[in-house]
Structures are given as C-alpha cells and as structure tokens.
Amino acid sequence: MFRHQGKSRTLKHNLQIATVLSLAAGIINVTGFLSFKQLTTNVTGHFALFIYDLANFEFWKGTIYFLYIFSFLLGSFASSFLIEKYRVNKNSTFLLSLL
C-alpha cells in the first residue's frame, strides 16, 4: 500500500494507509497516557486536550490547544503547497519547505 503513488494508488490504498496511521496514533496516545498520564502525540493529543478543556468550560485553555492544531495544519498545508509548486527541480524540492 505504501509503494503505490500517483495514479496507481486507489481509494482502497488510501483507506488502508489512513487505517494504519490512525491505529498507530491511537496506540501511541493510549500508551503515553497510561504511562505518563499525558497525551503524547501531536494533533490527536492536542485535539483530545482541546475537547477536554471545552467540556470543562475552560475556553481560554482550549483556545491554546486549538491554535496548536491550527498551526500544525497550516504548516502541513504550506509544506505540501511548496513541495507541489517546486517539484520541477528534483534536487531542491524539499529544501524550501524545510526552511
């Protein structure tokens, strides 16, 4: 499923990848929470803390976690956009997004 790229990757491959990655994130979250009493992954952990704070009516604290999530999504969008825009030059495709 990870070998297929471009037009050879189907919806089935995308669903398999999404399932494996979400399962891995869930296992990491549960293990980190049970071991350290803290959610340890990036977006999923911050999203859980965001919902927890909203449920406890701590909106200001929840806003900070929302900003973490938004910043991550904005950064991943910007990186993907830059990679796709400058993909013509194979030698330095990832250089601009890394900077």
ChimeraX attribute file (.defattr): number of C-alpha atoms within 10 A of each C-alpha:
attribute: neighborCount
match mode: 1-to-1
recipient: residues
	/A:1	12
	/A:2	9
	/A:3	7
	/A:4	11
	/A:5	10
	/A:6	6
	/A:7	6
	/A:8	9
	/A:9	13
	/A:10	13
	/A:11	9
	/A:12	10
	/A:13	16
	/A:14	13
	/A:15	12
	/A:16	14
	/A:17	14
	/A:18	12
	/A:19	12
	/A:20	11
	/A:21	12
	/A:22	13
	/A:23	12
	/A:24	11
	/A:25	18
	/A:26	15
	/A:27	12
	/A:28	17
	/A:29	20
	/A:30	17
	/A:31	15
	/A:32	16
	/A:33	15
	/A:34	11
	/A:35	10
	/A:36	10
	/A:37	10
	/A:38	14
	/A:39	20
	/A:40	17
	/A:41	16
	/A:42	13
	/A:43	17
	/A:44	17
	/A:45	21
	/A:46	20
	/A:47	18
	/A:48	15
	/A:49	19
	/A:50	22
	/A:51	16
	/A:52	15
	/A:53	17
	/A:54	15
	/A:55	11
	/A:56	9
	/A:57	11
	/A:58	13
	/A:59	15
	/A:60	11
	/A:61	14
	/A:62	22
	/A:63	14
	/A:64	14
	/A:65	21
	/A:66	18
	/A:67	13
	/A:68	17
	/A:69	19
	/A:70	13
	/A:71	12
	/A:72	14
	/A:73	13
	/A:74	12
	/A:75	13
	/A:76	13
	/A:77	12
	/A:78	13
	/A:79	17
	/A:80	13
	/A:81	13
	/A:82	17
	/A:83	19
	/A:84	12
	/A:85	11
	/A:86	15
	/A:87	13
	/A:88	10
	/A:89	10
	/A:90	8
	/A:91	8
	/A:92	12
	/A:93	16
	/A:94	17
	/A:95	11
	/A:96	11
	/A:97	16
	/A:98	9
	/A:99	6
